[in-house]
Amino acid sequence: MKPAYENVARAFASESNCVVAGMNADEAENKPIASKYDVRSFPTIKFFPKGDDKTPIMYSQGRSEEQFIEVSLFLTIDACAR
């Protein structure tokens, strides 16, 4: 899945309202944030809206690059409209 994530990150590189990021939740330094956001397995994918409401949205759609981009576009546009 890493290649798909990397391609999605490149697709959104110029979009200031969407940052694609990843972390290894098993690494000791990441365990506190993984716990805070209930990340327990790979892959756990969450969308964090820009703005005051930082409540993460669990991603449970398809795992293809195209599906990631489609849902990310929808969520980014939706978050900007608020």
Rosetta constraint file for C-alpha pairs under 8 A:
AtomPair CA 1 CA 5 HARMONIC 6.43 0.50
AtomPair CA 1 CA 63 HARMONIC 7.72 0.50
AtomPair CA 2 CA 6 HARMONIC 6.16 0.50
AtomPair CA 3 CA 7 HARMONIC 6.19 0.50
AtomPair CA 4 CA 8 HARMONIC 6.17 0.50
AtomPair CA 4 CA 64 HARMONIC 6.82 0.50
AtomPair CA 4 CA 65 HARMONIC 4.96 0.50
AtomPair CA 5 CA 9 HARMONIC 6.13 0.50
AtomPair CA 5 CA 20 HARMONIC 7.84 0.50
AtomPair CA 5 CA 65 HARMONIC 7.14 0.50
AtomPair CA 6 CA 10 HARMONIC 6.29 0.50
AtomPair CA 7 CA 11 HARMONIC 6.16 0.50
AtomPair CA 7 CA 65 HARMONIC 7.12 0.50
AtomPair CA 8 CA 12 HARMONIC 6.34 0.50
AtomPair CA 8 CA 20 HARMONIC 7.34 0.50
AtomPair CA 8 CA 65 HARMONIC 6.39 0.50
AtomPair CA 8 CA 68 HARMONIC 7.04 0.50
AtomPair CA 8 CA 69 HARMONIC 6.25 0.50
AtomPair CA 9 CA 13 HARMONIC 5.89 0.50
AtomPair CA 9 CA 19 HARMONIC 7.32 0.50
AtomPair CA 9 CA 20 HARMONIC 5.13 0.50
AtomPair CA 9 CA 21 HARMONIC 7.60 0.50
AtomPair CA 11 CA 69 HARMONIC 7.87 0.50
AtomPair CA 12 CA 18 HARMONIC 6.49 0.50
AtomPair CA 12 CA 19 HARMONIC 7.04 0.50
AtomPair CA 12 CA 20 HARMONIC 7.37 0.50
AtomPair CA 13 CA 19 HARMONIC 7.41 0.50
AtomPair CA 15 CA 19 HARMONIC 7.60 0.50
AtomPair CA 17 CA 50 HARMONIC 6.95 0.50
AtomPair CA 17 CA 76 HARMONIC 6.64 0.50
AtomPair CA 17 CA 80 HARMONIC 7.59 0.50
AtomPair CA 18 CA 72 HARMONIC 7.99 0.50
AtomPair CA 18 CA 76 HARMONIC 6.39 0.50
AtomPair CA 23 CA 30 HARMONIC 7.36 0.50
AtomPair CA 24 CA 30 HARMONIC 6.85 0.50
AtomPair CA 25 CA 30 HARMONIC 5.37 0.50
AtomPair CA 25 CA 31 HARMONIC 5.75 0.50
AtomPair CA 25 CA 34 HARMONIC 5.60 0.50
AtomPair CA 25 CA 39 HARMONIC 7.04 0.50
AtomPair CA 25 CA 40 HARMONIC 7.62 0.50
AtomPair CA 26 CA 30 HARMONIC 6.93 0.50
AtomPair CA 26 CA 31 HARMONIC 6.50 0.50
AtomPair CA 27 CA 31 HARMONIC 6.45 0.50
AtomPair CA 30 CA 34 HARMONIC 6.12 0.50
AtomPair CA 31 CA 35 HARMONIC 5.98 0.50
AtomPair CA 32 CA 36 HARMONIC 6.17 0.50
AtomPair CA 33 CA 37 HARMONIC 6.25 0.50
AtomPair CA 34 CA 38 HARMONIC 5.86 0.50
AtomPair CA 34 CA 39 HARMONIC 4.77 0.50
AtomPair CA 34 CA 40 HARMONIC 7.20 0.50
AtomPair CA 35 CA 39 HARMONIC 6.10 0.50
AtomPair CA 35 CA 40 HARMONIC 7.71 0.50
AtomPair CA 37 CA 56 HARMONIC 7.88 0.50
AtomPair CA 39 CA 44 HARMONIC 6.09 0.50
AtomPair CA 40 CA 44 HARMONIC 7.37 0.50
AtomPair CA 44 CA 58 HARMONIC 7.99 0.50
AtomPair CA 44 CA 59 HARMONIC 7.74 0.50
AtomPair CA 45 CA 58 HARMONIC 6.31 0.50
AtomPair CA 45 CA 59 HARMONIC 5.29 0.50
AtomPair CA 45 CA 60 HARMONIC 7.65 0.50
AtomPair CA 46 CA 56 HARMONIC 5.94 0.50
AtomPair CA 46 CA 57 HARMONIC 5.41 0.50
AtomPair CA 46 CA 58 HARMONIC 4.56 0.50
AtomPair CA 46 CA 59 HARMONIC 5.26 0.50
AtomPair CA 47 CA 56 HARMONIC 5.45 0.50
AtomPair CA 47 CA 57 HARMONIC 4.99 0.50
AtomPair CA 47 CA 58 HARMONIC 6.48 0.50
AtomPair CA 47 CA 59 HARMONIC 6.84 0.50
AtomPair CA 47 CA 72 HARMONIC 7.96 0.50
AtomPair CA 47 CA 75 HARMONIC 7.78 0.50
AtomPair CA 48 CA 54 HARMONIC 5.86 0.50
AtomPair CA 48 CA 55 HARMONIC 6.45 0.50
AtomPair CA 48 CA 56 HARMONIC 4.57 0.50
AtomPair CA 48 CA 57 HARMONIC 6.41 0.50
AtomPair CA 49 CA 53 HARMONIC 6.72 0.50
AtomPair CA 49 CA 54 HARMONIC 5.75 0.50
AtomPair CA 49 CA 55 HARMONIC 7.15 0.50
AtomPair CA 49 CA 56 HARMONIC 6.90 0.50
AtomPair CA 49 CA 75 HARMONIC 7.82 0.50
AtomPair CA 49 CA 76 HARMONIC 7.39 0.50
AtomPair CA 49 CA 79 HARMONIC 5.78 0.50
AtomPair CA 50 CA 54 HARMONIC 6.93 0.50
AtomPair CA 50 CA 79 HARMONIC 6.50 0.50
AtomPair CA 50 CA 80 HARMONIC 7.49 0.50
AtomPair CA 61 CA 67 HARMONIC 7.32 0.50
AtomPair CA 61 CA 68 HARMONIC 7.94 0.50
AtomPair CA 61 CA 71 HARMONIC 7.99 0.50
AtomPair CA 62 CA 67 HARMONIC 5.70 0.50
AtomPair CA 62 CA 68 HARMONIC 7.22 0.50
AtomPair CA 63 CA 67 HARMONIC 6.40 0.50
AtomPair CA 63 CA 68 HARMONIC 6.58 0.50
AtomPair CA 64 CA 68 HARMONIC 6.27 0.50
AtomPair CA 65 CA 69 HARMONIC 6.25 0.50
AtomPair CA 66 CA 70 HARMONIC 6.12 0.50
AtomPair CA 67 CA 71 HARMONIC 6.14 0.50
AtomPair CA 68 CA 72 HARMONIC 5.90 0.50
AtomPair CA 69 CA 73 HARMONIC 5.97 0.50
AtomPair CA 70 CA 74 HARMONIC 6.37 0.50
AtomPair CA 71 CA 75 HARMONIC 6.12 0.50
AtomPair CA 72 CA 76 HARMONIC 5.89 0.50
AtomPair CA 73 CA 77 HARMONIC 6.06 0.50
AtomPair CA 74 CA 78 HARMONIC 6.03 0.50
AtomPair CA 75 CA 79 HARMONIC 5.97 0.50
AtomPair CA 76 CA 80 HARMONIC 6.18 0.50
AtomPair CA 77 CA 81 HARMONIC 6.25 0.50
AtomPair CA 78 CA 82 HARMONIC 6.78 0.50
